[in-house]
Amino acid sequence: MSSTRPRRGVVGQPVPGVEEVAGADAQVTDCGPAGLPATARVLFAVVNANGTLVHGLGATSVTRLAAGMYQVVFDQDVTRAGYVGTVGAASGDGLAPQGAIAVAPRTGIPNAVFVETYAPGGHVDRPFHLAVLA
């Protein structure tokens, strides 16, 4: 049985329908019952492959240290925070090239995170998103 869908991959994301948008809007909450302490803060950075900070919250700078290696500096100590990183497009359109990411506290800098991005051949520059749960 043949499919009616085109065999070539979809370029970009499909446009959401009215019902999808309404359904997503209905799920917005204020996160009140999450039980986070009053001092909790979510920081983030969206970074181009060349190491430029596109935008963020609490992120003050990004430095590309070498191919696929970055230092992201925040406006507070993040040594005891949780880090979540993903390879992702820095702009709102399209998808980032495939790759992997690793995140860790930056050695010797308490308000920074060390980020590495990879492809099958090793370190490679990739755009990424970094969330820090402080």
C-alpha positions in Angstrom: 0.0 0.0 0.0 1.6 3.3 -1.0 1.5 6.4 1.0 -0.1 9.6 -0.2 2.6 11.7 1.6 5.5 12.9 -0.4 8.6 10.8 -0.1 10.9 13.8 0.4 11.3 15.1 4.0 9.3 18.1 5.1 11.4 21.3 5.0 10.8 23.2 8.2 7.9 22.7 10.5 4.3 22.2 9.4 2.0 25.2 10.2 -0.1 24.5 13.3 -3.9 24.4 12.8 -6.3 26.5 14.8 -7.3 23.6 17.0 -3.6 22.9 17.8 -3.0 26.5 18.8 -6.1 26.6 21.0 -5.2 23.3 22.6 -1.7 24.6 23.5 -3.1 27.9 24.8 -5.5 26.0 27.1 -2.5 24.2 28.7 -0.6 27.4 29.8 -0.3 27.5 33.6 1.5 29.8 36.1 3.6 26.9 37.5 2.4 27.8 41.0 2.0 24.2 42.2 5.5 23.2 41.1 6.8 23.9 44.7 9.9 25.8 43.6 11.6 27.8 46.3 11.2 31.6 46.0 14.8 32.0 45.1 14.6 29.5 42.2 15.6 31.0 38.8 15.6 29.6 35.3 18.4 31.0 33.2 18.9 30.3 29.5 21.0 31.1 26.5 20.4 30.6 22.7 23.8 30.5 20.9 24.9 30.6 17.3 27.4 28.0 16.1 30.1 30.8 16.0 29.6 31.5 19.7 27.5 34.6 19.6 24.7 35.0 22.1 21.4 35.4 20.2 19.3 35.9 23.3 18.9 34.6 26.8 17.9 35.3 30.4 20.7 35.9 32.9 23.3 35.0 30.2 25.9 37.7 30.0 28.4 36.4 27.4 29.5 33.4 25.3 33.0 32.6 24.3 33.9 30.0 21.6 37.0 28.4 23.1 37.7 26.0 20.2 35.8 24.0 17.6 32.7 22.8 19.4 33.7 24.2 22.8 32.0 27.1 24.4 31.9 29.0 27.7 28.5 30.5 28.7 28.7 33.1 31.5 25.6 34.0 33.6 24.9 36.8 36.1 25.0 34.5 39.2 26.8 31.5 40.6 25.6 28.3 38.8 27.9 25.7 40.4 25.0 23.9 42.2 22.5 24.3 39.3 21.1 21.7 36.9 22.0 22.1 33.2 20.1 21.0 30.1 21.5 21.5 26.7 20.3 20.7 23.2 21.6 21.3 19.7 19.1 23.6 18.2 18.6 26.3 15.6 19.4 29.8 17.0 16.8 31.4 14.8 13.1 30.7 14.8 13.1 28.9 11.5 14.5 25.6 10.3 16.4 22.9 12.2 20.0 22.7 13.4 22.4 20.2 11.8 22.4 16.9 13.7 24.8 16.7 16.5 25.2 16.0 20.2 25.9 18.2 23.2 27.5 17.9 26.6 27.2 20.5 29.4 29.1 20.8 32.7 30.1 23.4 35.3 33.0 25.5 34.0 36.2 24.7 35.9 37.4 27.7 37.9 34.5 30.0 37.0 31.5 29.6 39.3 29.0 31.6 37.1 29.8 29.8 33.9 28.9 26.6 32.1 31.1 24.6 29.7 29.4 23.3 26.5 30.7 20.9 24.0 29.0 20.1 20.6 29.8 17.0 18.5 29.1 15.3 15.2 30.1 11.7 14.4 33.7 12.9 13.5 34.3 14.8 16.8 34.0 18.3 18.0 32.1 20.6 15.6 30.5 24.0 16.0 26.7 23.7 16.3 24.1 26.2 17.5 22.6 25.3 20.8 20.1 26.1 23.6 21.2 25.9 27.2 18.9 26.0 30.2 20.3 26.4 33.8 18.0 25.6 36.7 19.5 27.6 39.6 
